[in-house]
Amino acid sequence: MPGGLADLYDVTAHGVVVHVHVQPGAGRDAVAGRHGSSLRLRVTAPPVGGRANEAAGRLLAGALGLRSREVELVSGAGSRLKRFLVLGLEPPEVERRLRRVLDAATGARSGG
């Protein structure tokens, strides 16, 4: 698919795993576009005691229209590069929602 987003996630036996790059200690929580093959999330929470991980999970869930419990951190707890398992959505739906989120983030940056 032209302009596909398949590099932002992996399909596993357990579900879809989204690649995320987290910037903790930001001025506000926001999806900030892409960072290479990851979705860039900015969170206000500091990287202390798992707070930034929790904030990133909540932000990703909200951006995808899911409950927090439907997004689980599966790797990268101590890193900016994280992997979140998305529960209950098929890959085409995850890609559709990621596209919507990225389009909104790009529109917000360009003022449109």
N, CA and C atoms as a LAMMPS dump frame, in Angstrom:
ITEM: TIMESTEP
0
ITEM: NUMBER OF ATOMS
336
ITEM: BOX BOUNDS ff ff ff
-5.0000000000000000e+02 5.0000000000000000e+02
-5.0000000000000000e+02 5.0000000000000000e+02
-5.0000000000000000e+02 5.0000000000000000e+02
ITEM: ATOMS id mol type element x y z
1 1 1 N 0.839 -1.179 0
2 1 2 C 0 0 0
3 1 3 C 0.881 1.238 0
4 2 1 N 0.69 2.151 -0.967
5 2 2 C 1.498 3.368 -0.993
6 2 3 C 1.281 4.176 0.277
7 3 1 N 2.378 4.691 0.817
8 3 2 C 2.256 5.496 2.027
9 3 3 C 1.838 4.691 3.236
10 4 1 N 2.064 3.373 3.187
11 4 2 C 1.667 2.517 4.288
12 4 3 C 2.436 2.821 5.558
13 5 1 N 1.882 2.37 6.643
14 5 2 C 2.478 2.617 7.952
15 5 3 C 2.968 1.333 8.6
16 6 1 N 3.145 0.283 7.832
17 6 2 C 3.5 -1.022 8.392
18 6 3 C 4.83 -1.002 9.141
19 7 1 N 5.68 -0.013 8.886
20 7 2 C 6.941 0.049 9.623
21 7 3 C 6.732 0.533 11.061
22 8 1 N 5.541 1.031 11.374
23 8 2 C 5.254 1.508 12.734
24 8 3 C 4.766 0.408 13.667
25 9 1 N 4.545 -0.786 13.143
26 9 2 C 4.028 -1.863 13.984
27 9 3 C 4.452 -3.227 13.451
28 10 1 N 4.35 -4.216 14.336
29 10 2 C 4.585 -5.61 13.98
30 10 3 C 3.318 -6.385 14.294
31 11 1 N 3.029 -7.377 13.478
32 11 2 C 1.915 -8.269 13.744
33 11 3 C 2.496 -9.527 14.373
34 12 1 N 2.026 -9.852 15.577
35 12 2 C 2.519 -11.025 16.297
36 12 3 C 1.36 -11.98 16.565
37 13 1 N 1.67 -13.124 17.138
38 13 2 C 0.634 -14.081 17.503
39 13 3 C -0.298 -13.516 18.57
40 14 1 N 0.19 -12.54 19.342
41 14 2 C -0.604 -11.968 20.433
42 14 3 C -1.39 -10.74 20.008
43 15 1 N -1.056 -10.165 18.874
44 15 2 C -1.736 -8.971 18.395
45 15 3 C -0.758 -8.033 17.707
46 16 1 N -1.158 -6.787 17.604
47 16 2 C -0.352 -5.777 16.928
48 16 3 C 0.502 -5.047 17.959
49 17 1 N 1.803 -4.924 17.682
50 17 2 C 2.738 -4.241 18.567
51 17 3 C 3.19 -2.952 17.877
52 18 1 N 2.842 -1.818 18.491
53 18 2 C 3.171 -0.512 17.922
54 18 3 C 4.521 -0.048 18.464
55 19 1 N 5.37 0.467 17.571
56 19 2 C 6.688 1.005 17.927
57 19 3 C 6.489 2.462 18.338
58 20 1 N 7.007 2.817 19.487
59 20 2 C 6.807 4.164 20.028
60 20 3 C 8.139 4.743 20.504
61 21 1 N 8.358 6.001 20.205
62 21 2 C 9.496 6.761 20.737
63 21 3 C 8.907 7.792 21.681
64 22 1 N 9.3 7.737 22.952
65 22 2 C 8.711 8.605 23.978
66 22 3 C 9.684 9.706 24.373
67 23 1 N 9.165 10.928 24.412
68 23 2 C 9.916 12.067 24.921
69 23 3 C 9.286 12.459 26.253
70 24 1 N 9.88 12.058 27.375
71 24 2 C 9.321 12.408 28.683
72 24 3 C 9.647 13.849 29.05
73 25 1 N 8.902 14.388 30.008
74 25 2 C 9.159 15.733 30.508
75 25 3 C 8.812 16.825 29.511
76 26 1 N 7.916 16.54 28.581
77 26 2 C 7.519 17.529 27.577
78 26 3 C 6.578 18.56 28.19
79 27 1 N 6.329 19.613 27.458
80 27 2 C 5.439 20.661 27.93
81 27 3 C 3.987 20.24 27.98
82 28 1 N 3.608 19.29 27.104
83 28 2 C 2.235 18.768 27.097
84 28 3 C 2.247 17.374 26.495
85 29 1 N 1.207 16.611 26.79
86 29 2 C 1.061 15.283 26.207
87 29 3 C 0.556 15.441 24.777
88 30 1 N 1.22 14.78 23.833
89 30 2 C 0.799 14.896 22.438
90 30 3 C 1.439 13.816 21.583
91 31 1 N 0.727 13.422 20.538
92 31 2 C 1.32 12.63 19.473
93 31 3 C 2.019 13.638 18.582
94 32 1 N 3.307 13.438 18.36
95 32 2 C 4.112 14.438 17.664
96 32 3 C 4.57 13.982 16.285
97 33 1 N 3.917 12.989 15.724
98 33 2 C 4.292 12.514 14.398
99 33 3 C 5.124 11.257 14.464
100 34 1 N 6.091 11.172 13.55
101 34 2 C 6.951 9.995 13.457
102 34 3 C 8.344 10.313 13.956
103 35 1 N 9.024 9.271 14.388
104 35 2 C 10.452 9.333 14.701
105 35 3 C 11.03 8.082 14.055
106 36 1 N 11.471 8.208 12.809
107 36 2 C 11.925 7.033 12.07
108 36 3 C 10.782 6.056 11.875
109 37 1 N 10.96 4.833 12.366
110 37 2 C 9.919 3.811 12.229
111 37 3 C 9.109 3.672 13.518
112 38 1 N 8.992 4.774 14.256
113 38 2 C 8.217 4.782 15.499
114 38 3 C 7.251 5.952 15.504
115 39 1 N 6.197 5.8 16.276
116 39 2 C 5.264 6.883 16.544
117 39 3 C 5.86 7.706 17.676
118 40 1 N 6.009 9.015 17.477
119 40 2 C 6.619 9.862 18.514
120 40 3 C 5.542 10.39 19.446
121 41 1 N 5.721 10.12 20.738
122 41 2 C 4.806 10.609 21.769
123 41 3 C 5.567 11.511 22.717
124 42 1 N 4.996 12.651 23.027
125 42 2 C 5.543 13.545 24.041
126 42 3 C 4.637 13.458 25.254
127 43 1 N 5.232 13.225 26.417
128 43 2 C 4.456 13.141 27.659
129 43 3 C 5.063 14.068 28.703
130 44 1 N 4.209 14.644 29.531
131 44 2 C 4.683 15.556 30.565
132 44 3 C 5.331 14.808 31.72
133 45 1 N 4.963 13.556 31.902
134 45 2 C 5.482 12.769 33.023
135 45 3 C 6.992 12.586 32.914
136 46 1 N 7.677 12.585 34.054
137 46 2 C 9.125 12.341 34.043
138 46 3 C 9.417 10.849 33.901
139 47 1 N 10.638 10.514 33.477
140 47 2 C 11.003 9.107 33.331
141 47 3 C 11.433 8.496 34.665
142 48 1 N 10.564 8.585 35.641
143 48 2 C 10.861 8.114 36.991
144 48 3 C 9.735 7.186 37.446
145 49 1 N 10.116 6.036 37.956
146 49 2 C 9.125 5.124 38.526
147 49 3 C 8.075 4.638 37.555
148 50 1 N 8.398 4.604 36.276
149 50 2 C 7.45 4.113 35.281
150 50 3 C 6.37 5.118 34.898
151 51 1 N 6.488 6.337 35.404
152 51 2 C 5.439 7.323 35.143
153 51 3 C 5.339 7.697 33.665
154 52 1 N 6.46 7.856 32.997
155 52 2 C 6.424 8.178 31.568
156 52 3 C 5.866 6.998 30.762
157 53 1 N 6.187 5.777 31.163
158 53 2 C 5.637 4.599 30.479
159 53 3 C 4.124 4.563 30.599
160 54 1 N 3.621 4.807 31.806
161 54 2 C 2.172 4.813 32.027
162 54 3 C 1.508 5.912 31.215
163 55 1 N 2.104 7.097 31.213
164 55 2 C 1.546 8.223 30.463
165 55 3 C 1.542 7.926 28.964
166 56 1 N 2.613 7.311 28.472
167 56 2 C 2.686 6.971 27.055
168 56 3 C 1.617 5.945 26.695
169 57 1 N 1.413 4.966 27.549
170 57 2 C 0.37 3.968 27.301
171 57 3 C -1.013 4.59 27.263
172 58 1 N -1.282 5.5 28.203
173 58 2 C -2.579 6.192 28.218
174 58 3 C -2.757 7.048 26.963
175 59 1 N -1.694 7.762 26.578
176 59 2 C -1.767 8.623 25.403
177 59 3 C -1.998 7.802 24.14
178 60 1 N -1.264 6.706 23.988
179 60 2 C -1.439 5.848 22.821
180 60 3 C -2.85 5.268 22.792
181 61 1 N -3.312 4.777 23.921
182 61 2 C -4.663 4.213 23.977
183 61 3 C -5.696 5.264 23.569
184 62 1 N -5.601 6.445 24.134
185 62 2 C -6.546 7.497 23.804
186 62 3 C -6.494 7.872 22.33
187 63 1 N -5.284 7.958 21.789
188 63 2 C -5.123 8.32 20.38
189 63 3 C -5.746 7.277 19.456
190 64 1 N -5.698 6.006 19.878
191 64 2 C -6.255 4.921 19.074
192 64 3 C -7.715 4.647 19.4
193 65 1 N -8.284 5.414 20.321
194 65 2 C -9.681 5.222 20.683
195 65 3 C -9.911 3.975 21.524
196 66 1 N -8.942 3.631 22.351
197 66 2 C -9.021 2.436 23.193
198 66 3 C -8.965 2.813 24.667
199 67 1 N -9.292 1.846 25.512
200 67 2 C -9.113 2.015 26.953
201 67 3 C -7.651 1.741 27.286
202 68 1 N -7.177 2.327 28.371
203 68 2 C -5.778 2.129 28.779
204 68 3 C -5.436 0.657 28.928
205 69 1 N -6.362 -0.14 29.419
206 69 2 C -6.073 -1.562 29.638
207 69 3 C -5.967 -2.35 28.332
208 70 1 N -6.3 -1.721 27.205
209 70 2 C -6.203 -2.388 25.915
210 70 3 C -4.862 -2.131 25.226
211 71 1 N -3.96 -1.458 25.929
212 71 2 C -2.613 -1.187 25.433
213 71 3 C -1.635 -1.579 26.534
214 72 1 N -0.719 -2.502 26.219
215 72 2 C 0.227 -3.012 27.216
216 72 3 C 1.667 -2.79 26.765
217 73 1 N 2.501 -2.276 27.646
218 73 2 C 3.93 -2.148 27.368
219 73 3 C 4.542 -3.544 27.362
220 74 1 N 5.181 -3.916 26.25
221 74 2 C 5.784 -5.247 26.169
222 74 3 C 7.302 -5.205 26.1
223 75 1 N 7.878 -4.039 25.768
224 75 2 C 9.328 -3.908 25.834
225 75 3 C 9.717 -2.438 25.845
226 76 1 N 10.926 -2.179 26.37
227 76 2 C 11.462 -0.831 26.388
228 76 3 C 11.145 -0.025 27.621
229 77 1 N 10.855 -0.677 28.737
230 77 2 C 10.479 0.046 29.958
231 77 3 C 11.523 1.074 30.376
232 78 1 N 12.798 0.798 30.145
233 78 2 C 13.854 1.722 30.549
234 78 3 C 14.447 2.503 29.394
235 79 1 N 13.769 2.53 28.266
236 79 2 C 14.285 3.155 27.052
237 79 3 C 13.252 4.12 26.48
238 80 1 N 13.706 5.035 25.641
239 80 2 C 12.761 5.899 24.927
240 80 3 C 12.029 5.105 23.854
241 81 1 N 12.667 4.062 23.325
242 81 2 C 12.055 3.225 22.302
243 81 3 C 11.288 2.102 22.972
244 82 1 N 9.986 2.09 22.756
245 82 2 C 9.109 1.151 23.448
246 82 3 C 8.253 0.396 22.442
247 83 1 N 7.693 -0.691 22.889
248 83 2 C 6.751 -1.476 22.098
249 83 3 C 5.506 -1.673 22.953
250 84 1 N 4.361 -1.302 22.383
251 84 2 C 3.081 -1.465 23.068
252 84 3 C 2.21 -2.427 22.282
253 85 1 N 1.692 -3.452 22.978
254 85 2 C 0.766 -4.406 22.385
255 85 3 C -0.632 -3.799 22.424
256 86 1 N -1.275 -3.762 21.271
257 86 2 C -2.64 -3.253 21.144
258 86 3 C -3.572 -4.455 21.106
259 87 1 N -4.496 -4.508 22.041
260 87 2 C -5.408 -5.639 22.15
261 87 3 C -6.75 -5.322 21.485
262 88 1 N -7.284 -6.299 20.777
263 88 2 C -8.642 -6.181 20.262
264 88 3 C -8.802 -5.519 18.907
265 89 1 N -7.722 -5.174 18.232
266 89 2 C -7.832 -4.579 16.902
267 89 3 C -7.019 -5.393 15.908
268 90 1 N -7.567 -5.569 14.726
269 90 2 C -6.854 -6.236 13.641
270 90 3 C -5.872 -5.246 13.005
271 91 1 N -4.811 -5.756 12.367
272 91 2 C -3.804 -4.866 11.773
273 91 3 C -4.355 -3.781 10.847
274 92 1 N -5.315 -4.079 9.959
275 92 2 C -5.805 -2.993 9.103
276 92 3 C -6.463 -1.853 9.896
277 93 1 N -7.132 -2.201 10.982
278 93 2 C -7.772 -1.174 11.807
279 93 3 C -6.728 -0.371 12.581
280 94 1 N -5.684 -1.043 13.069
281 94 2 C -4.594 -0.322 13.746
282 94 3 C -3.972 0.663 12.762
283 95 1 N -3.706 0.213 11.54
284 95 2 C -3.098 1.104 10.546
285 95 3 C -4.024 2.277 10.239
286 96 1 N -5.319 2.032 10.102
287 96 2 C -6.278 3.107 9.825
288 96 3 C -6.254 4.149 10.935
289 97 1 N -6.239 3.672 12.179
290 97 2 C -6.24 4.592 13.316
291 97 3 C -4.913 5.332 13.448
292 98 1 N -3.808 4.643 13.179
293 98 2 C -2.501 5.316 13.202
294 98 3 C -2.449 6.42 12.141
295 99 1 N -3.001 6.145 10.972
296 99 2 C -3.018 7.146 9.906
297 99 3 C -3.814 8.374 10.354
298 100 1 N -4.95 8.15 10.975
299 100 2 C -5.785 9.255 11.465
300 100 3 C -5.022 10.08 12.498
301 101 1 N -4.337 9.392 13.419
302 101 2 C -3.563 10.063 14.47
303 101 3 C -2.417 10.886 13.864
304 102 1 N -1.709 10.291 12.913
305 102 2 C -0.601 11.004 12.284
306 102 3 C -1.081 12.173 11.433
307 103 1 N -2.2 11.997 10.742
308 103 2 C -2.758 13.103 9.965
309 103 3 C -3.139 14.256 10.884
310 104 1 N -3.728 13.944 12.04
311 104 2 C -4.097 14.99 13.005
312 104 3 C -2.855 15.68 13.555
313 105 1 N -1.821 14.911 13.849
314 105 2 C -0.583 15.503 14.379
315 105 3 C 0.079 16.4 13.346
316 106 1 N 0.096 15.983 12.104
317 106 2 C 0.684 16.774 11.038
318 106 3 C -0.123 18.037 10.806
319 107 1 N -1.444 17.919 10.842
320 107 2 C -2.308 19.085 10.675
321 107 3 C -2.137 20.08 11.794
322 108 1 N -1.957 19.586 13.018
323 108 2 C -1.774 20.482 14.176
324 108 3 C -0.458 21.242 14.037
325 109 1 N 0.601 20.569 13.554
326 109 2 C 1.899 21.233 13.394
327 109 3 C 1.876 22.274 12.292
328 110 1 N 1.098 21.998 11.214
329 110 2 C 1.102 22.919 10.078
330 110 3 C 0.065 24.017 10.229
331 111 1 N -0.708 23.95 11.347
332 111 2 C -1.707 24.987 11.593
333 111 3 C -3.003 24.741 10.876
334 112 1 N -3.163 23.562 10.246
335 112 2 C -4.373 23.331 9.478
336 112 3 C -5.069 22.185 9.996
